[in-house]
Amino acid sequence: MLRKLTSFRLEKHLFWLLMVCLLSGLILVDRVQASTPSDDEVNRIASQLFCPICDNIPLDVCPIEACQQWRELIREQLAEGWTEGEIKAYFVAQYGDRVLGEPPRAGLNWLLYLAPPVVFLVGFILLLAKMKRQPQRPDLQGRAHKDPYLEQVERDLANLDQTS
C-alpha cells in the first residue's frame, strides 16, 4: 500500500512537472513566433527600397536570389530590434542613395521637391500676365458688317430670297 501511495505521489509530481514544461514550451514558442517579423512587416520596408542590381524594381517584388537574401536580412534586422530608419541607413551605407524609393530631402535633392510647385506657380502667373496684356476682342457682329466678303454673301443671300 505504501508503494502504491508513493508511486501515486511520484506520478502526480511528474504529471505537474510535465505540464509546467509543456506550458513553458508553448510560451517560449509564442515568444519566438512573436519576435519573427511577418512578411508584411518585411515588405513594408522592402517596398521603400530598390534593388541595387536591377533597374527600378522595388526590393519587395524583385525575383532574383540576392533580393530574397536582402529581404531575409531585413527580417533578421527587424527581429534584432532595428528600426526602419536604421535598416534604410544600413542599405544606404552599403549601396548608396539609389536604393531609396524616395530621395533624401537634403542638398540638391530639395530641388526635386520644390521645382514642380514653383514651375506650376510661375506658369500660372505668366498665363495671367498674358491674359491681362492681350487686348479685348472686338464685337464680332460689328466686325461682320465691315468685312466686304461677308457683306457680299449677305447681299447674295438676300437676292436669292427675293428671287424665290
C-alpha positions in Angstrom: 0.0 0.0 0.0 2.8 2.3 0.8 4.4 1.6 -2.5 1.2 2.5 -4.3 0.9 5.7 -2.4 4.5 6.7 -3.1 4.0 5.7 -6.8 0.9 7.8 -6.9 2.6 10.9 -5.4 5.5 10.4 -7.8 3.1 10.2 -10.8 1.3 13.3 -9.6 4.5 15.3 -9.3 5.7 14.0 -12.7 2.4 15.0 -14.2 2.6 18.6 -12.9 6.3 18.8 -13.9 5.3 17.7 -17.4 2.5 20.3 -17.5 4.8 23.1 -16.4 7.4 22.1 -19.1 4.7 22.0 -21.8 3.3 25.4 -20.8 6.7 27.0 -20.7 7.5 25.5 -24.1 4.3 26.9 -25.5 5.1 30.3 -24.1 8.6 30.1 -25.5 7.3 29.2 -28.9 4.8 32.0 -28.8 7.6 34.5 -28.0 9.8 33.2 -30.7 7.0 33.5 -33.2 6.2 37.0 -32.0 9.8 38.1 -32.4 9.9 36.8 -36.0 8.6 39.6 -38.2 5.8 38.9 -40.6 6.1 39.1 -44.4 4.0 42.3 -44.3 6.4 44.0 -41.9 9.4 43.0 -44.1 7.7 44.1 -47.3 6.6 47.4 -45.8 10.3 48.3 -45.5 11.4 46.4 -48.7 8.8 48.3 -50.8 10.6 51.6 -49.9 14.0 50.2 -51.1 15.0 49.4 -54.7 17.2 46.6 -55.8 20.8 47.8 -56.3 21.3 45.3 -59.1 18.1 45.6 -61.1 16.8 48.9 -62.6 13.7 50.4 -61.0 12.5 47.3 -59.3 11.4 47.6 -55.6 13.1 45.1 -53.3 9.7 43.6 -52.2 8.9 42.3 -55.7 12.3 41.6 -57.2 12.6 37.9 -58.0 16.4 37.5 -58.0 18.1 35.5 -55.3 20.1 38.5 -54.0 16.8 40.4 -53.3 15.4 37.4 -51.4 18.6 37.4 -49.3 18.2 41.1 -48.6 14.6 40.6 -47.6 15.8 37.9 -45.1 18.4 40.4 -43.9 15.7 42.9 -43.3 13.7 40.2 -41.4 16.8 39.4 -39.2 17.4 43.1 -38.5 13.7 43.6 -37.5 14.0 40.6 -35.2 17.1 42.1 -33.6 15.1 45.3 -32.9 16.4 47.6 -35.7 14.1 50.5 -36.6 13.0 51.3 -40.2 15.4 54.2 -40.3 18.4 52.1 -39.1 17.6 49.5 -41.8 17.4 52.1 -44.5 20.6 53.8 -43.3 22.3 50.3 -43.5 21.3 49.8 -47.1 22.3 53.4 -48.0 25.7 52.9 -46.4 26.1 49.6 -48.4 24.7 50.7 -51.8 24.2 54.5 -51.8 21.2 56.7 -52.1 20.0 55.0 -55.2 18.4 52.2 -53.2 15.9 54.5 -51.6 12.5 54.7 -53.1 12.2 58.4 -52.0 15.3 60.5 -52.4 16.6 62.1 -49.1 15.5 65.7 -48.6 19.0 67.1 -48.3 21.4 69.0 -50.5 20.4 69.4 -54.2 17.6 66.8 -53.8 15.5 69.6 -52.4 15.1 70.7 -56.0 13.1 67.5 -56.7 10.6 68.5 -54.1 10.5 72.3 -54.7 10.7 72.5 -58.5 7.3 71.2 -59.5 5.2 73.6 -57.4 7.5 76.5 -58.3 7.2 75.8 -62.1 3.5 75.4 -61.8 3.1 78.8 -60.0 5.4 80.6 -62.4 3.5 79.2 -65.4 0.2 80.3 -63.8 1.5 83.8 -63.2 2.8 84.1 -66.8 -0.6 82.9 -68.1 -2.4 85.5 -66.0 0.0 88.2 -67.2 -0.5 87.3 -70.8 -4.3 87.3 -70.4 -4.1 90.8 -68.9 -1.9 92.2 -71.7 -4.0 90.7 -74.5 -6.4 93.2 -75.9 -10.2 92.6 -75.7 -11.6 91.0 -78.9 -13.8 93.4 -80.8 -17.5 92.7 -81.1 -18.0 90.1 -83.8 -21.2 91.5 -85.1 -19.7 94.9 -85.6 -16.8 93.4 -87.5 -19.1 91.3 -89.7 -20.6 94.3 -91.4 -17.2 95.8 -92.2 -15.9 92.6 -93.9 -16.6 93.0 -97.7 -16.7 89.3 -98.3 -19.4 88.8 -95.6 -21.3 91.8 -96.9 -21.3 90.2 -100.4 -22.5 86.9 -99.0 -25.3 88.7 -97.2 -26.4 90.5 -100.4 -26.3 87.3 -102.4 -28.5 85.5 -99.8 -30.9 88.4 -99.8 -31.1 88.4 -103.6 -31.6 84.6 -103.5 -34.5 85.0 -101.1 -36.1 87.7 -103.3 -35.9 85.7 -106.4 -37.5 82.6 -104.9 
